[in-house]
Amino acid sequence: MARQKLSAIVLTKNEEPVIAACLESIKWADEIIIVDHNSIDRTLEVVKKYRVKEILRAPKESSFSDRRNLGAKSASGEWLLYVDADERVTPELKTEIQSLITNHQSPITYSAYAIPRKNIRLTKVLYHGGWWPDYVLRLMKKDKLVRWEGELHEQPKIDGRVGKLKKAFLHFSHRGSFEHKLQNTINWSKIEAQKMYEAGHPPMNTLRFLSAMGREFYKRMVKYQAWRDGTEGIVEAFYQVFSVFISYARLWEMQQKEK
């Protein structure tokens, strides 16, 4: 049975602390393509120690979708596997993927597959609060990928049916430090606020702030029972409420500048 070729695509931007472990977990792929977005640390020095087909330099103003599409364009495999720098492909997931892309007598009925993620936040895997199974659509046949779309929460447009894998990525979200979490919140909240502003979000006021934060608290703590993950789950739930507040506060700031 002949296995089809797999191209692993990794997006990077100042990923020096995590990129080596990521590349170790996918070095079994037929080719690895790096799409770098203006890294200024030692990310690319680390990358060059591994067997990578190509290091692509994404334009400064490119979106996440642009970068993922750029990687696909350079890939020569029949299958594409997108892995973020803070994710790891476990041996179990590797085996499942390799089995899937091997030609069997029965045809493959799906054009792409969503992969669950075990999110490691504050040093432990969280299974509640909305963090599991956290499916991400990352494995696809190249000829079935139409394009990636969206700026903040980008998604691939697929020509065909989408299935689900059983084995999971490990996702070292926020890398275990509040300093990194806060920096991410600052970066992402600016994009989120800008999108809400451009969409003509109603003027922020006290009631809207309380409503947005209340909805997030209800979702994390009541609906998805974040408390079942112990202190880590509760801390993460409250942090998500804080993150929502920051996004809306930045939106409020933009709206104030109109006056």
C-alpha positions in Angstrom: 0.0 0.0 0.0 1.5 3.3 -1.1 1.2 6.3 1.3 0.4 9.7 -0.2 2.8 12.5 0.5 2.2 14.8 3.4 3.3 18.4 3.7 3.5 19.9 7.2 3.1 23.7 7.3 4.1 25.8 10.3 3.4 29.5 10.8 6.0 31.3 13.0 6.5 34.7 14.6 9.1 34.9 17.4 8.6 31.2 18.4 12.2 30.5 19.7 11.0 28.9 23.0 8.7 26.4 21.3 9.6 25.8 17.7 12.2 23.0 18.2 9.7 20.8 20.1 7.1 21.4 17.4 9.5 20.5 14.6 10.6 17.4 16.5 7.0 16.2 16.5 6.6 16.5 12.8 10.0 15.5 11.4 8.4 12.4 10.1 6.4 14.4 7.5 7.6 14.2 3.9 8.3 17.9 3.8 8.1 20.8 6.2 7.3 24.4 5.1 7.9 27.3 7.4 5.9 30.6 6.8 7.6 33.2 9.0 6.1 36.6 9.8 9.0 38.9 10.6 10.5 37.0 13.5 13.2 39.0 15.3 14.4 36.4 17.8 16.3 33.2 17.0 13.3 31.3 15.6 14.8 30.9 12.1 18.2 29.9 13.5 16.5 27.0 15.3 14.4 26.2 12.2 17.5 25.9 10.0 18.8 23.0 12.2 15.9 20.9 10.9 15.1 19.4 7.5 12.8 22.0 6.1 11.9 22.3 2.4 11.5 26.0 2.4 11.3 29.1 4.7 8.8 31.6 3.3 8.8 35.2 4.4 5.3 36.5 4.7 4.6 40.2 4.0 4.3 42.4 7.1 0.7 43.2 6.5 -0.4 39.7 5.7 -3.2 38.0 7.6 -3.2 34.5 9.1 -5.2 33.3 6.1 -2.7 34.8 3.7 0.1 33.0 5.5 -1.7 29.7 5.5 -2.5 30.1 1.8 1.1 30.9 1.1 2.2 27.7 2.7 -0.3 25.6 0.7 0.9 27.2 -2.6 4.5 26.0 -1.9 3.5 22.5 -0.7 4.0 19.5 -3.1 2.2 16.9 -1.0 -1.2 15.4 -1.7 -2.1 16.1 1.9 -1.5 19.3 4.0 -1.1 19.3 7.8 -1.1 22.7 9.5 0.6 22.7 12.9 1.0 25.9 15.0 4.4 26.4 16.7 2.9 25.9 20.2 1.3 22.6 19.1 2.7 19.0 19.1 1.8 16.0 17.1 1.7 13.1 19.5 2.9 9.6 18.4 -0.7 8.4 18.5 -1.9 11.3 16.3 1.1 10.6 13.9 0.0 6.9 13.6 -3.6 7.9 12.9 -2.6 10.4 10.2 -0.2 8.0 8.5 -2.8 5.3 8.5 -5.4 7.7 7.0 -3.3 8.9 4.1 -2.2 5.4 3.1 -4.1 4.1 0.1 -6.5 1.4 1.0 -8.9 -0.6 -1.1 -11.8 1.5 0.2 -11.8 5.1 -1.0 -11.3 8.0 1.5 -14.7 9.6 1.9 -13.6 12.9 3.4 -11.7 15.8 1.9 -10.4 17.2 5.3 -10.3 16.3 8.9 -10.7 18.3 12.1 -8.3 17.3 14.9 -9.1 17.7 18.6 -6.7 19.6 20.9 -5.7 19.0 24.5 -5.2 22.6 25.7 -2.5 22.9 28.3 -3.2 26.1 30.2 -1.5 27.0 33.4 0.5 23.8 33.3 -2.3 21.3 33.0 -4.7 19.9 30.4 -8.2 21.5 30.8 -11.1 19.4 29.9 -13.9 21.8 31.0 -14.7 25.4 30.5 -15.0 24.9 26.7 -11.4 23.7 26.2 -12.1 20.1 25.1 -12.3 18.7 22.5 -11.6 22.1 20.7 -11.6 20.7 17.1 -9.4 22.5 14.6 -9.6 21.8 10.8 -5.9 21.2 10.0 -5.6 18.1 7.8 -6.8 18.3 4.3 -6.2 17.1 0.7 -4.4 19.9 -1.1 -6.7 19.7 -4.2 -9.8 20.0 -1.9 -8.6 23.2 -0.2 -10.2 26.2 -1.9 -8.5 28.8 0.4 -8.2 30.0 3.9 -10.5 32.8 4.9 -10.8 35.2 7.8 -8.4 37.5 9.6 -8.6 36.6 13.3 -10.3 33.1 13.5 -9.3 31.9 10.1 -10.9 28.8 8.6 -10.2 26.8 5.5 -12.9 26.5 2.8 -13.1 22.9 1.8 -14.5 21.3 -1.4 -16.1 18.2 0.1 -17.0 16.5 3.4 -15.1 17.0 6.7 -14.5 14.2 9.1 -12.9 14.1 12.6 -9.8 12.3 13.9 -9.8 10.6 17.3 -6.2 11.4 18.5 -5.3 14.9 19.6 -2.8 17.7 19.2 -1.1 18.9 22.4 -1.6 22.7 22.5 0.7 24.6 24.9 -1.6 27.6 25.0 0.0 30.7 26.5 3.1 28.7 27.4 2.2 28.7 31.1 3.1 32.3 32.0 0.8 35.2 32.7 3.3 37.5 31.0 2.9 35.7 27.7 -0.9 35.5 28.2 -1.1 39.2 28.8 0.9 40.0 25.7 -1.3 37.8 23.6 -4.4 39.4 25.0 -3.0 42.9 24.1 -2.3 41.7 20.6 -5.5 39.8 19.9 -7.8 42.4 21.6 -6.6 45.1 19.3 -7.7 43.0 16.2 -11.0 42.0 17.8 -11.8 45.6 18.8 -11.0 46.8 15.3 -13.2 44.2 13.7 -16.1 45.1 16.0 -15.5 48.8 15.4 -15.5 48.4 11.6 -18.7 46.3 11.9 -20.5 49.2 13.5 -20.8 47.8 17.0 -23.3 49.9 19.2 -21.6 52.4 21.5 -20.2 50.7 24.6 -21.7 51.6 28.0 -21.8 50.2 31.5 -24.7 47.8 30.7 -23.0 46.4 27.6 -19.7 45.9 29.5 -21.5 44.0 32.2 -23.6 42.0 29.7 -20.5 40.9 27.7 -18.5 39.9 30.8 -21.6 38.1 32.3 -22.1 36.0 29.2 -18.5 34.9 29.2 -18.6 34.1 32.9 -21.8 32.0 32.4 -20.4 30.2 29.4 -17.1 29.2 31.1 -18.2 28.6 34.7 -21.9 27.5 34.4 -22.4 26.0 30.9 -19.0 24.4 30.5 -18.3 23.9 34.2 -14.7 25.3 34.3 -14.7 24.7 38.1 -14.4 21.0 37.4 -10.7 21.5 36.4 -9.9 22.9 39.8 -8.0 26.1 40.5 -6.5 26.1 37.1 -9.9 25.9 35.4 -11.4 28.7 37.6 -8.4 31.0 37.1 -8.6 30.4 33.3 -12.3 31.1 33.3 -11.8 34.4 35.1 -9.0 35.3 32.8 -11.3 34.8 29.8 -13.8 37.3 31.3 -10.9 39.7 31.7 -9.9 39.1 28.1 -13.4 40.0 26.9 -13.3 43.1 29.0 -10.0 44.3 27.4 -11.4 43.8 23.9 -14.5 45.8 24.6 -12.5 48.4 26.5 -10.4 48.9 23.4 -13.5 49.2 21.3 -14.9 51.8 23.7 -11.6 53.7 23.4 -12.0 53.7 19.6 -15.5 54.9 19.8 -14.5 57.7 22.2 -12.1 59.1 19.6 -15.1 59.7 17.2 -16.5 62.3 19.6 
